[in-house]
Amino acid sequence: MSQSFLGRLGGNLRDVWKYSGMRFKIGLFITFFFLILGFGVSNIPHTNPFFHFSYLPLQPPSATNFLGTTSLGQDTFWMLVNAVRNSLTLGLIAATIGTVIGIFMGLLAGFSGGVVDRVISTITDTFIVIPTLPILILITALIGGGASVIMLALVLSIFGWAWPSRQVRSMALSLKERDFIYTAKFSGESTPQIIITEILPYAMTWSLVSFMNATLGAIAAESGLAILGLSPANLVTLGNMIQWARDRNAVLMGHWYWIGSPIVALVFLFIGLFLLISGYNDYLSRRRGQ
């Protein structure tokens, strides 16, 4: 069974690569580059970029320090590598939690109906209309500057499940009226079995797009909090890199590689994820014959 599943998965991946456009392939290449940078290059032994005065401060790019050093003697390149890793980790964790909870709540509400549907829908709608930024500012201020990547990801995922839940609920409401669902019921399958084996596979394709969207949203939210000075000060992220460079007047001193490198990285990371999402949507549209 596992070999059959892996075979289908490999075939699906080959089909996506073969029939997707250049937008998807460029997005995949950019995203893969950042994954290698964050989770591959970061494992090469190097001086902890969070330590101050490991090198001479404000050095220009060189063979030793590829992007120079900060005013506190930190290696800008290795700080960028660690920032990419932490930002991606944060985004992936927050997206995973939000997507999984959203899918579960949406399927449960849409398929169960009745009181369960009304209660879950009310909770979902409440989280949708709550202004996210003020609450995030309050929560991050309360947890202080010592939060870990996982803790910050949990905070960001609090509001990441509501939209996926609403959309999956609509999908479940449509699917539960199909003939194969009635056949499964008459065959004696329980509600959890029907949700997992019959409805969930239809939601998985859409869930991949939602997951990539949630990753992008979580990274953007953390970067926004960092620019406001509310991201944990002990965490090297792309947003914090920009904030630290801004606080120490990198622009006025003309050290563009210091403040420019995280900005360029964020821009290309967002472009890569956007192209990946939109390219995959185009592939799905062509596959459906639209």
C-alpha positions as CSV (number, residue, x, y, z in Angstrom):
1,M,0.0,0.0,0.0
2,S,2.8,2.4,0.9
3,Q,4.5,1.7,-2.4
4,S,1.3,2.3,-4.3
5,F,0.8,5.6,-2.5
6,L,4.4,6.7,-3.2
7,G,3.9,5.7,-6.8
8,R,0.8,7.8,-7.1
9,L,2.6,10.7,-5.3
10,G,5.5,10.5,-7.7
11,G,3.2,10.4,-10.7
12,N,1.3,13.4,-9.4
13,L,4.5,15.4,-8.9
14,R,5.7,14.5,-12.4
15,D,2.4,15.7,-13.8
16,V,2.5,18.9,-11.9
17,W,6.0,19.6,-13.2
18,K,5.2,18.6,-16.8
19,Y,1.9,20.5,-17.2
20,S,2.5,23.5,-15.0
21,G,3.7,26.8,-16.5
22,M,6.9,28.8,-16.1
23,R,5.3,30.8,-13.2
24,F,5.1,27.6,-11.1
25,K,8.6,26.5,-12.0
26,I,10.2,29.9,-11.3
27,G,8.3,30.0,-7.9
28,L,9.4,26.5,-7.1
29,F,13.0,27.3,-7.9
30,I,13.0,30.5,-5.8
31,T,11.3,28.8,-2.8
32,F,13.7,25.8,-3.1
33,F,16.6,28.2,-3.0
34,F,15.5,29.7,0.2
35,L,14.8,26.3,1.7
36,I,18.4,25.2,0.9
37,L,19.7,28.5,2.3
38,G,17.7,28.2,5.5
39,F,17.9,24.5,6.2
40,G,21.0,23.5,4.4
41,V,23.6,26.2,4.4
42,S,22.7,27.1,8.0
43,N,24.1,23.7,9.1
44,I,27.6,24.6,8.0
45,P,29.7,25.4,11.1
46,H,29.9,29.2,11.6
47,T,30.2,31.8,14.4
48,N,26.9,32.5,16.0
49,P,25.7,35.7,14.3
50,F,23.8,36.7,17.4
51,F,27.0,37.3,19.4
52,H,28.3,40.8,19.4
53,F,31.8,41.8,18.2
54,S,32.7,38.4,16.8
55,Y,34.3,40.5,14.0
56,L,35.4,44.1,13.5
57,P,32.2,46.3,13.2
58,L,31.0,47.9,10.0
59,Q,33.4,46.0,7.7
60,P,32.6,46.0,3.9
61,P,31.8,42.7,2.1
62,S,34.9,40.5,1.9
63,A,36.0,36.8,1.5
64,T,35.6,36.4,5.2
65,N,32.3,38.3,5.6
66,F,30.4,37.9,2.4
67,L,27.9,40.7,3.3
68,G,30.2,42.6,5.6
69,T,29.5,43.1,9.4
70,T,27.0,45.1,11.4
71,S,27.8,48.0,13.8
72,L,28.0,45.3,16.6
73,G,30.5,43.1,14.8
74,Q,28.0,40.5,13.6
75,D,28.4,38.7,10.3
76,T,25.6,39.9,8.1
77,F,25.6,36.9,5.8
78,W,25.2,34.3,8.5
79,M,22.7,36.4,10.3
80,L,20.7,36.4,7.0
81,V,21.0,32.7,6.7
82,N,19.8,32.2,10.3
83,A,17.0,34.7,9.7
84,V,15.8,32.9,6.6
85,R,15.7,29.6,8.6
86,N,13.8,31.0,11.5
87,S,11.3,32.9,9.4
88,L,10.6,29.8,7.2
89,T,10.3,27.6,10.3
90,L,7.9,30.1,11.9
91,G,5.9,30.3,8.7
92,L,5.7,26.5,8.2
93,I,4.8,25.8,11.8
94,A,2.1,28.4,11.9
95,A,0.7,27.4,8.5
96,T,0.7,23.7,9.4
97,I,-1.2,24.3,12.7
98,G,-3.7,26.7,11.1
99,T,-4.3,24.5,8.0
100,V,-4.8,21.3,10.0
101,I,-7.2,22.9,12.5
102,G,-9.0,24.8,9.7
103,I,-9.5,21.6,7.7
104,F,-10.7,19.6,10.7
105,M,-13.1,22.3,11.9
106,G,-14.5,22.9,8.5
107,L,-15.0,19.2,7.7
108,L,-16.6,18.6,11.1
109,A,-19.0,21.6,10.7
110,G,-19.9,21.0,7.1
111,F,-20.5,17.3,7.4
112,S,-22.2,17.2,10.9
113,G,-24.6,20.1,10.4
114,G,-27.2,21.1,13.0
115,V,-26.0,22.4,16.3
116,V,-22.3,21.4,15.7
117,D,-22.3,23.4,12.5
118,R,-23.9,26.5,14.0
119,V,-21.5,26.5,17.0
120,I,-18.3,26.0,14.9
121,S,-19.5,28.5,12.3
122,T,-20.1,31.1,15.0
123,I,-16.7,30.6,16.4
124,T,-15.1,30.8,12.9
125,D,-17.0,34.0,12.0
126,T,-15.9,35.5,15.3
127,F,-12.2,34.9,14.6
128,I,-12.6,36.2,11.0
129,V,-14.1,39.6,12.1
130,I,-11.7,40.1,15.0
131,P,-9.0,42.7,14.0
132,T,-5.9,40.6,13.9
133,L,-3.1,43.1,14.2
134,P,-4.1,44.7,17.5
135,I,-4.6,41.3,19.1
136,L,-1.2,40.1,17.9
137,I,0.4,43.3,19.2
138,L,-1.2,42.7,22.6
139,I,-0.2,39.0,22.8
140,T,3.4,39.6,21.7
141,A,3.7,42.4,24.2
142,L,2.4,40.1,26.9
143,I,4.8,37.2,26.1
144,G,7.7,39.6,26.2
145,G,11.0,39.4,24.3
146,G,11.9,35.8,25.2
147,A,9.5,33.9,23.0
148,S,10.8,31.0,20.9
149,V,10.1,30.3,17.2
150,I,7.4,27.7,18.2
151,M,5.7,30.1,20.7
152,L,5.6,32.9,18.2
153,A,4.3,30.4,15.5
154,L,1.5,29.3,17.9
155,V,0.5,33.0,18.5
156,L,0.3,33.6,14.7
157,S,-1.7,30.4,14.1
158,I,-4.4,31.6,16.5
159,F,-6.0,33.5,13.6
160,G,-4.7,31.3,10.8
161,W,-7.4,28.6,10.9
162,A,-10.6,30.6,10.5
163,W,-10.6,31.2,6.7
164,P,-9.5,27.7,5.8
165,S,-12.3,26.4,8.1
166,R,-14.9,28.5,6.3
167,Q,-13.8,27.4,2.9
168,V,-13.5,23.7,3.7
169,R,-17.0,23.9,5.3
170,S,-18.4,25.1,2.0
171,M,-16.7,22.2,0.3
172,A,-18.0,19.7,2.7
173,L,-21.6,21.0,2.4
174,S,-21.4,20.4,-1.3
175,L,-19.7,17.0,-1.1
176,K,-21.9,15.4,1.5
177,E,-24.9,15.5,-0.9
178,R,-23.0,13.4,-3.5
179,D,-24.1,9.9,-4.2
180,F,-20.9,8.3,-3.1
181,I,-21.4,9.7,0.4
182,Y,-24.8,8.1,0.7
183,T,-23.3,4.9,-0.5
184,A,-20.6,5.1,2.2
185,K,-23.3,5.7,4.9
186,F,-25.4,2.7,3.7
187,S,-22.2,0.6,3.8
188,G,-21.9,1.2,7.5
189,E,-19.0,3.7,7.6
190,S,-18.9,6.0,10.5
191,T,-18.9,9.8,10.2
192,P,-15.1,10.0,11.0
193,Q,-14.4,7.3,8.4
194,I,-16.4,9.1,5.8
195,I,-14.7,12.4,6.5
196,I,-11.2,10.9,6.4
197,T,-11.6,8.5,3.5
198,E,-14.2,10.1,1.3
199,I,-14.2,13.9,1.8
200,L,-10.6,14.7,3.0
201,P,-9.0,13.6,-0.3
202,Y,-11.0,16.3,-2.1
203,A,-9.8,18.9,0.3
204,M,-6.1,18.0,0.1
205,T,-5.4,19.7,-3.2
206,W,-7.0,22.9,-2.1
207,S,-5.3,22.6,1.3
208,L,-1.8,22.7,-0.3
209,V,-2.7,26.2,-1.8
210,S,-4.1,27.3,1.6
211,F,-0.9,26.0,3.3
212,M,1.4,28.0,1.0
213,N,-0.8,31.1,1.5
214,A,-0.7,30.7,5.3
215,T,3.1,30.4,5.2
216,L,3.3,33.6,3.3
217,G,0.9,35.3,5.7
218,A,2.7,34.2,8.8
219,I,6.1,35.4,7.6
220,A,4.5,38.7,6.6
221,A,2.8,39.1,10.0
222,E,6.0,38.4,11.9
223,S,7.9,40.9,9.7
224,G,5.3,43.5,10.4
225,L,5.5,42.9,14.2
226,A,9.3,43.1,14.0
227,I,9.2,46.4,12.2
228,L,7.0,47.7,15.1
229,G,9.6,46.4,17.5
230,L,7.3,43.7,18.9
231,S,9.0,40.5,17.6
232,P,11.1,38.7,20.3
233,A,14.4,40.4,20.6
234,N,16.3,37.1,21.0
235,L,15.1,35.7,17.7
236,V,17.0,36.3,14.4
237,T,14.3,36.7,11.7
238,L,14.2,38.7,8.5
239,G,11.9,41.3,10.2
240,N,14.1,41.7,13.2
241,M,17.2,42.1,10.9
242,I,15.4,45.1,9.2
243,Q,14.4,46.5,12.6
244,W,17.9,46.2,14.1
245,A,19.5,47.8,11.0
246,R,16.9,50.6,11.1
247,D,17.5,51.2,14.8
248,R,21.3,51.5,14.3
249,N,21.0,53.9,11.4
250,A,22.3,51.5,8.7
251,V,20.8,53.7,6.0
252,L,22.3,57.0,7.3
253,M,25.7,55.3,7.5
254,G,25.4,53.9,4.0
255,H,25.6,50.2,4.9
256,W,23.0,49.1,2.4
257,Y,24.2,45.4,2.5
258,W,23.1,45.3,6.1
259,I,19.6,46.6,5.8
260,G,19.2,45.7,2.1
261,S,19.9,42.0,2.3
262,P,16.9,41.1,4.5
263,I,14.6,43.3,2.5
264,V,15.7,41.7,-0.8
265,A,15.4,38.3,0.8
266,L,11.8,39.0,1.9
267,V,10.9,40.4,-1.4
268,F,12.2,37.4,-3.4
269,L,10.7,35.0,-0.8
270,F,7.3,36.6,-1.2
271,I,7.6,36.6,-5.0
272,G,8.7,32.9,-5.0
273,L,5.7,31.8,-2.8
274,F,3.3,34.0,-4.8
275,L,4.4,32.5,-8.1
276,L,4.3,29.0,-6.6
277,I,0.7,29.5,-5.3
278,S,-0.6,31.2,-8.5
279,G,1.2,28.8,-10.7
280,Y,-0.2,25.8,-8.9
281,N,-3.7,27.4,-9.2
282,D,-3.2,27.7,-12.9
283,Y,-2.2,24.0,-13.1
284,L,-5.4,23.0,-11.2
285,S,-7.5,25.1,-13.6
286,R,-6.0,23.5,-16.7
287,R,-6.4,20.1,-15.2
288,R,-10.1,20.7,-14.6
289,G,-10.4,22.0,-18.2
290,Q,-11.3,25.5,-17.2
